[in-house]
């Protein structure tokens, strides 16, 4: 299709797209590309957290069902222990997700810096009061 055969609506759309691309490039140049790098790391952290939450839930259920099936097979109580351990596994998965989201499940050295400062200040205040 030649340039003159295009409908006017496509010409307007093309002009708007070019204008938006120019604004985007000028914004990037003004920021020095810093924001794009921050967006990528934030997006990566979000995806990692979502995968961790999904894994916590599925792992809790899988372990609970596996234990229930094993005990049912061993004790011959089919399907009662599987049902009980299914709910226990679901509860464990939900508790793990809660701990992950509230920051309670961090390993030593990975605490929130603000919380660590507050805890250190409270500890110093206690020592002064003694």
N, C-alpha and C positions, 0 to 999 in steps of 0.2 A: 504494500500500500504506500503510495507516494505521500509526501508531506501535505500537499493541498487536498488530498482525499480524506484526511482525518476529520472526524466531527469536531466541532468547537469544544464540546465538553471534554474530550481527551486533551486538547491543547491547554485548557484551563487546568486540568489535573496535572499535566506535565509541568506547567509553570509552578503550581503549588508545591509539587514534589521537589523541584529544583530549589525553590526558596527555602523549604524545610531543611534540605540537605546543606545548604549554605549556612543557615542558622546553626545547625548541629556542628558543622566544622568550625565555625567561629567560636562557639561555646567551648569546644574541645581545646582550641588553641588558647583561649583565655584561661582555662583551668590548668593547662599544661599536661593534660592527659591523666591527672591525678585521680579524678572521680571515677574514670573507667576501671582503673585498677582496684579501687575500693569496692565498686559494684561487683566485680568478679569474685573478690574474696568473700564478700557478704553472701553472694549467691552460693558459693561453694560451701560456706558454713551452714547455710540453711538446708541445702541438699544433704549434707552430711548428718545434720541433726534429724532430718526427716527419715533418712535411712536407718539411723540408730534407733529411733522410736519404733519404726516398723519391725526391726529386728528384735527389739526387746519384747514386743507383744507376741510375735510368732515364736520366738524361742521359749518364752514362758509357757505358751500353750503346748508346744511340741514336747517339752520336757515333762510337763504334767501328764499329757496323754501317754507318753512312752512309759512313765513310771506306773500309771494306772493299768495299762495293758500288760506290763510285765508282772505286776502283782496279781492281776486277774488270772493270768495264765498259770502262775505259780500256785496260787491259793484256790483256783477254780471258782471264783466268785463273779464270773462274767455277768454283766457289764458294769457292776456297781462301783468298783474301785476306779475304773476308767472315768466314769461320770464324776466321781468325787475329785479325782486328781485333775480332771479337765477344768473344773471350777477353781481349784487351788492354783493351777498354772495360769489361768486367766487373771486371778487376783494378783499373783506374783508379777505378771507382765505389767499390769496397771500400776502396781506399786513402783516398779522399776521406771516406768515412764514418768510417774510423778517425781521420783527422785532425780531423774535426769533433768526434767524441766525446772525444778526448784533449785538445782545445783547441789543437792545433798550427796550425790553419788560421785563427786570428784575425788580423784586420788590425791594423796599428799603432794603438795606443791602446785596443784592446779586450782587452788581456791580463788575466788573473786578478789582482786586486789583491794577493792573498797571494803569488803567484809573483813579482810585480813587487817587493814589499817584500823577499822573500828574495834576489832577484837584486841589488837595490840594496845590501843588507847585505853580500853576498858581494863585490861590487865595491869597497865601502868597505874591507873587510878586506884585499883585495888591495893597495889603494893604501897602506894603513898598513904593510903588510909590505915594501913597496919601499924 
